[in-house]
Amino acid sequence: QVQLVESGGGLVQPGGSLRLSCAASGRIFAIYAMGWYRQAPGKQRELVAAVTSGGRTNYADSVKGRFTISRDNANTPVYLKMNSLKPEDTAVYYCNAKTGTPANLRDYWGQGTQVTVSS
């Protein structure tokens, strides 16, 4: 089992910045990748950014150049630095951890943190 605890959401004006953090506990040695997903009202949950244990990153096209995901090592939180925020970034952001191998992954989720971009 992996437990995920998120923090850092809130209300920010357009053009502003926020940093989300997600701390993992439990079987952290089994984590293959960690990432952030978001879900806006009436929409499906979507991948925002992810980083593998080997350091490879992946971003949604809509956030490339504005968001940065980082994680120093297996014992540190995963961060999502969000710059130049737009109203369309408003959503509940969920931390995700995947354990196992690429051919057989299991998902774990945090409780979600609200990000609201509004003037």
C-alpha positions in Angstrom: 0.0 0.0 0.0 1.0 3.6 -0.7 -0.5 6.6 1.1 -0.4 10.0 -0.5 -0.9 13.4 1.3 -1.3 16.5 -0.8 -1.0 20.2 0.1 -0.6 23.6 -1.5 -3.9 24.3 -3.3 -5.8 27.5 -3.0 -7.1 30.6 -4.7 -4.8 32.5 -7.0 -5.3 35.3 -9.6 -4.7 34.7 -13.3 -1.0 34.9 -14.1 -0.1 33.8 -10.5 1.8 30.8 -9.2 1.2 27.9 -6.8 3.2 24.9 -5.8 1.6 21.6 -4.9 3.3 19.0 -2.9 2.6 15.3 -2.4 4.3 13.1 0.2 4.2 9.4 -0.2 4.5 6.8 2.6 4.3 3.0 2.8 5.8 1.0 0.0 7.6 3.9 -1.6 10.3 1.6 -2.8 7.8 0.1 -5.2 6.8 3.3 -6.8 7.4 3.4 -10.6 6.1 6.9 -11.2 4.3 9.7 -9.5 2.2 12.4 -11.0 -0.6 14.9 -10.9 -4.0 14.6 -12.5 -6.8 17.1 -12.4 -10.6 17.1 -12.7 -12.7 20.1 -13.5 -16.5 20.1 -12.9 -18.2 18.1 -15.6 -15.0 16.9 -17.2 -13.0 13.7 -17.0 -9.9 13.4 -14.9 -6.8 14.2 -17.0 -3.1 13.8 -16.6 -1.2 17.0 -15.9 2.3 15.9 -15.4 4.2 12.8 -14.3 7.8 11.7 -13.4 9.2 8.2 -13.3 11.6 6.9 -10.8 14.2 7.3 -13.5 13.5 11.0 -13.8 11.6 10.9 -17.1 8.9 13.5 -17.2 5.7 13.9 -19.2 3.3 16.9 -19.5 -0.1 17.6 -20.9 0.2 19.9 -23.9 -1.9 22.5 -22.1 0.6 23.0 -19.3 3.9 22.6 -21.1 6.2 25.6 -20.4 4.1 26.7 -17.4 4.2 23.7 -15.0 7.2 21.8 -13.7 7.1 18.5 -11.9 10.0 17.5 -9.7 11.1 14.9 -7.3 14.6 14.6 -5.9 14.4 10.9 -4.8 12.1 8.2 -3.5 12.2 9.7 0.0 11.1 13.2 -1.0 7.8 14.7 -2.0 6.8 15.2 -5.6 6.2 18.9 -6.4 4.1 20.6 -9.1 5.1 24.2 -9.6 2.5 26.0 -11.6 3.2 29.4 -13.2 1.2 31.7 -15.4 -2.0 30.1 -14.1 -5.2 30.5 -16.2 -8.8 30.2 -15.2 -9.0 27.0 -17.2 -6.5 25.4 -14.8 -9.2 25.5 -12.1 -9.8 22.0 -10.9 -9.3 19.5 -8.1 -5.7 18.2 -8.4 -5.0 14.7 -7.4 -1.6 13.2 -6.7 -1.1 9.7 -8.2 1.5 7.0 -7.6 2.0 4.0 -9.7 3.6 0.9 -8.3 4.9 -2.2 -10.1 6.2 -2.5 -13.6 5.1 -0.8 -16.8 3.3 -4.0 -17.8 1.5 -4.3 -14.5 0.9 -1.0 -12.7 -1.4 -0.3 -9.8 -2.7 3.2 -9.0 -2.9 5.0 -5.7 -4.6 8.4 -5.3 -4.4 11.3 -2.8 -7.5 13.0 -1.5 -7.3 15.9 -3.9 -6.6 19.6 -3.4 -8.6 22.4 -5.0 -6.9 25.0 -7.2 -9.0 28.0 -8.2 -7.7 30.6 -10.6 -9.9 33.6 -10.6 -9.8 37.4 -10.3 
